[in-house]
Amino acid sequence: MKGMLNFTIGPVMSSESVLAIGNEQVPYFRTAEFSEVMLENERLVMQFAHAPAHSRVAFITGSGTASMEAVIMNVLSPADKAIVINGGSFGERFVQLCQIHGIPYSEVKLAYGQPLTEEHLASLDGQGHTAFVVNMHETSTGVLYDMEMISRFCKANGILLVVDAISSFLADPFNMEALEADVMITGSQKALACPPGISLIVLSPRALERVAESKTRCMYLDLKDALKNGERGQTPFTPAVSVLLQINKRLHEIDALGGDEYETNRTKALAADFRQKIQTLPFKMFTNSPSNAVTSLSPINVSAFDIFITLKDEYQIWICPNGGDLRDKVFRVGHIGALTPDDNTVLVDAMNDMFRRGLIR
Ligand SMILES: *Cc1c(COP(=O)(O)O)cnc(C)c1O
């Protein structure tokens, strides 16, 4: 796979310094030194998420879905009545998790590529809901939801706001305190640009209270246990040690450059550069409320999946295909990870070459 240029939405390309850590022996982790790394990770994640005072972070060894499930199990309960926004496969995942764990919910099903609007929310106003569960960026379609609108709704209804920001954290501006969000979830393989293996959950004081009162019975995803161990910078079970060291390196690098604001601006500029460079190609934007993390595009006369295959096999470039109903209609180009405007040029040159060959028309 050496030499592949990766524009998928995770795992994404890592910096040389992050890669170098993956090349080292894995250190023993029940040490004061590793605890120090973990406490720093917690502090920097809370800083970049703009978490309110007295928040905490739980680190889970597992992909993003493990943290989604941990939140549904430990923060919500069968006494809740949740609103779940389902605009694609990640929203659908929350619907399934609520079903599996017996959480009552109202589902807002959106057509693929469509944003959430005031009209959707109006019908839910004052209906006795207790929690709002949303994927800030529905990565499967590239739609970024209006978090300020959602936040206003949650404040007006006095309800808990649970945000899966797995592909948005460090790519789109996110301020947990201003939004009064209670939970933020992210994962190591998206804009954190590390290998997969770690997901993490930032919990506000209100969410921490819910965890403390939770009657959920489970071992591996028990957040009480994770938070208790986390007080001394440890985890209940062997974590993905190397990935946590890589996260530490990456968080320090971002901090030195100007923090989350620097990184979201860099991502925004990279996305704008790509969107400008493809203007002469026969693609339509699949959504008009895109995240900085992804550009989802519909080719006009050819299969989106075929474009993915040709770029992979003939140009050594990965973009992200879609599945299901959107397989031939949409492909996605990511702007997260160690990518530059020059990399965008390489991809757009390949697309222009495919255009000349009649493979894009
Ligand atoms: C990537 C992603 C996830 C998690 O997927 P995993 O494969 O479990 O890491 C969840 N939600 C969103 C919005 C994502 O982009």
The ligand as a Gaussian input file, in Angstrom:
#p B3LYP/6-31G(d) Opt

LIG

0 1
 C      -16.386000       7.015000      11.487000
 C      -17.638000       7.381000      12.194000
 C      -18.159000       6.588000      13.232000
 C      -17.497000       5.376000      13.802000
 O      -17.179000       4.381000      12.987000
 P      -16.202000       3.231000      13.486000
 O      -15.987000       2.434000      12.250000
 O      -16.900000       2.471000      14.540000
 O      -14.956000       3.897000      13.994000
 C      -19.313000       7.011000      13.851000
 N      -19.935000       8.129000      13.497000
 C      -19.460000       8.919000      12.527000
 C      -20.195000      10.187000      12.210000
 C      -18.297000       8.579000      11.839000
 O      -17.822000       9.375000      10.881000

